[in-house]
Amino acid sequence: MTILTLNKKELEKIIGKITPEVEHKISMFGTPVESVTEEEFSVDITANHPDLLSMSGFSRAILRFLGKKTGIREYNVEKGEKNYKVTI
């Protein structure tokens, strides 16, 4: 298991205020809260979730779990200057 320590203020800018209720929901997500200080927020990440080992990955998943950002993210793709063909 890995302890992910994030800057609390940066995380709160993304997901909102971290209240005891939000901490409980984060634990329900399967990432038990290890510690919370004024500056840091630490959670336990299991080995089968390497996608949660960064600020962007963890906040993306928690926002969806909390129901703040739902649905599939859409990306705009612009046509390139040349026609390229990719064969895999």
Residue frames relative to the residue before (quaternion, step in Angstrom):
aa qw qx qy qz dx dy dz
M 1.0000 0.0000 0.0000 0.0000 0.00 0.00 0.00
T 0.2477 -0.7730 0.5744 0.1056 3.53 -1.11 0.75
I 0.2873 -0.7221 0.5996 0.1909 3.55 -1.03 0.79
L 0.1670 -0.7746 0.6066 0.0642 3.56 -0.68 1.18
T 0.0804 -0.7950 0.6011 0.0158 3.58 -0.67 1.12
L 0.0754 -0.8112 0.5793 -0.0242 3.52 -0.67 1.20
N 0.5445 -0.5656 0.4962 0.3707 3.54 -1.27 0.42
K 0.4336 -0.7431 0.4477 0.2436 3.57 -0.52 1.20
K 0.6645 0.5131 -0.3153 0.4424 3.60 0.90 -0.88
E 0.6515 0.5023 -0.3131 0.4747 3.59 0.99 -0.79
L 0.6482 0.5150 -0.3126 0.4657 3.57 0.99 -0.84
E 0.6665 0.5032 -0.2986 0.4619 3.59 0.98 -0.84
K 0.5801 0.5598 -0.3760 0.4568 3.62 1.15 -0.50
I 0.7132 0.4525 -0.2443 0.4763 3.56 1.07 -0.76
I 0.8277 0.2521 -0.1148 0.4880 3.60 0.70 -1.05
G 0.5727 -0.5705 0.3941 0.4374 3.59 1.22 -0.29
K 0.7566 -0.3935 0.2827 0.4390 3.54 -1.37 0.10
I 0.3166 -0.7352 0.5711 0.1818 3.56 -0.95 0.93
T 0.0400 -0.7987 0.5982 -0.0510 3.53 -0.28 1.34
P 0.6767 -0.4514 0.3541 0.4615 3.62 -1.22 0.10
E 0.6223 0.5384 -0.3431 0.4530 3.62 1.07 -0.67
V 0.6544 0.4899 -0.3051 0.4885 3.60 0.99 -0.85
E 0.6141 0.5387 -0.3450 0.4623 3.60 1.00 -0.77
H 0.6492 0.5154 -0.3116 0.4645 3.59 0.96 -0.88
K 0.6683 0.4921 -0.3011 0.4696 3.60 0.95 -0.86
I 0.6162 0.5283 -0.3452 0.4711 3.59 1.06 -0.69
S 0.6431 0.5009 -0.3188 0.4835 3.60 1.02 -0.75
M 0.6355 0.5241 -0.3243 0.4651 3.59 1.05 -0.76
F 0.5907 0.5801 -0.3471 0.4406 3.59 1.19 -0.55
G 0.5636 -0.6073 0.3850 0.4066 3.60 1.23 -0.33
T 0.6418 0.4498 -0.3234 0.5303 3.53 1.29 0.34
P 0.2227 -0.8181 0.5147 0.1273 3.59 0.17 1.26
V 0.4315 -0.6839 0.5281 0.2592 3.55 -0.99 0.89
E 0.2816 -0.7787 0.5433 0.1381 3.57 -0.73 1.11
S 0.7817 -0.1848 0.1466 0.5773 3.59 0.87 -0.93
V 0.1172 -0.7571 0.6396 0.0629 3.50 -1.27 0.58
T 0.0065 0.7707 -0.6366 0.0252 3.55 -0.84 1.05
E 0.7232 -0.4008 0.3103 0.4692 3.56 -1.26 -0.12
E 0.7888 0.3326 -0.1515 0.4942 3.58 1.05 -0.76
E 0.8097 0.2443 -0.1050 0.5232 3.61 1.07 -0.62
F 0.1403 -0.7422 0.6512 0.0731 3.50 -1.29 0.64
S 0.0411 -0.8269 0.5603 -0.0239 3.59 -0.56 1.15
V 0.0317 -0.7809 0.6238 -0.0115 3.54 -1.01 0.94
D 0.4423 -0.6687 0.5374 0.2614 3.54 -1.29 0.51
I 0.1126 -0.7981 0.5916 0.0216 3.58 -0.65 1.15
T 0.3642 -0.7357 0.5281 0.2173 3.58 -0.80 1.00
A 0.6720 -0.5442 0.3445 0.3656 3.54 -1.25 0.50
N 0.6770 0.4991 -0.3102 0.4431 3.60 1.11 -0.50
H 0.7024 0.4079 -0.2835 0.5098 3.62 1.22 0.28
P 0.0373 0.8245 -0.5633 0.0372 3.63 0.55 1.05
D 0.5529 0.6161 -0.3890 0.4042 3.60 1.24 -0.34
L 0.6802 0.4906 -0.2858 0.4637 3.61 1.21 -0.34
L 0.5372 0.6846 -0.3695 0.3259 3.59 1.26 -0.01
S 0.6901 0.3698 -0.3047 0.5424 3.58 1.11 0.62
M 0.6688 -0.4849 0.3715 0.4237 3.55 -1.27 0.30
S 0.6967 0.4782 -0.2882 0.4505 3.58 0.83 -0.95
G 0.6759 0.4916 -0.3016 0.4589 3.61 0.91 -0.82
F 0.6771 0.4867 -0.2940 0.4671 3.57 0.91 -0.91
S 0.6879 0.4788 -0.2960 0.4582 3.60 0.83 -0.92
R 0.6084 0.5501 -0.3505 0.4521 3.62 1.04 -0.73
A 0.6972 0.4729 -0.2719 0.4651 3.56 0.85 -0.98
I 0.6759 0.4897 -0.3024 0.4604 3.60 0.90 -0.86
L 0.6170 0.5392 -0.3554 0.4497 3.62 0.98 -0.73
R 0.6781 0.4722 -0.2937 0.4806 3.57 0.96 -0.79
F 0.6418 0.5208 -0.3233 0.4608 3.59 1.00 -0.79
L 0.6921 0.4584 -0.2686 0.4886 3.59 1.03 -0.78
G 0.4768 -0.6970 0.4167 0.3365 3.60 1.28 -0.18
K 0.4463 0.7064 -0.4456 0.3214 3.59 1.24 0.33
K 0.7652 0.0798 -0.0518 0.6368 3.58 1.13 -0.63
T 0.0042 0.8207 -0.5698 0.0413 3.54 -0.32 1.22
G 0.6765 0.4960 -0.3653 0.4036 3.53 -1.30 0.23
I 0.5804 -0.5733 0.4583 0.3527 3.48 -1.37 0.08
R 0.4715 -0.6769 0.4914 0.2794 3.54 -0.93 0.92
E 0.2291 -0.7733 0.5782 0.1235 3.56 -0.95 0.89
Y 0.1816 -0.7710 0.6053 0.0788 3.52 -1.05 0.85
N 0.3260 -0.7216 0.5758 0.2037 3.55 -1.00 0.82
V 0.1091 -0.7890 0.6039 0.0293 3.54 -0.81 1.02
E 0.2101 -0.7808 0.5790 0.1046 3.52 -0.73 1.09
K 0.5347 -0.6205 0.4685 0.3310 3.53 -1.11 0.72
G 0.4523 -0.7071 0.4838 0.2477 3.54 -0.93 0.96
E 0.6577 -0.5135 0.3801 0.3990 3.54 -1.31 0.22
K 0.7723 0.2109 -0.1138 0.5883 3.57 1.11 -0.69
N 0.4672 -0.6452 0.5178 0.3120 3.52 -1.24 0.42
Y 0.0665 -0.7981 0.5988 -0.0012 3.56 -0.55 1.18
K 0.1904 -0.7551 0.6164 0.1165 3.51 -1.15 0.65
V 0.1158 -0.7871 0.6043 0.0438 3.55 -0.84 1.01
T 0.0849 -0.7844 0.6142 0.0180 3.53 -0.79 1.07
I 0.1121 -0.7954 0.5943 0.0402 3.53 -0.78 1.05
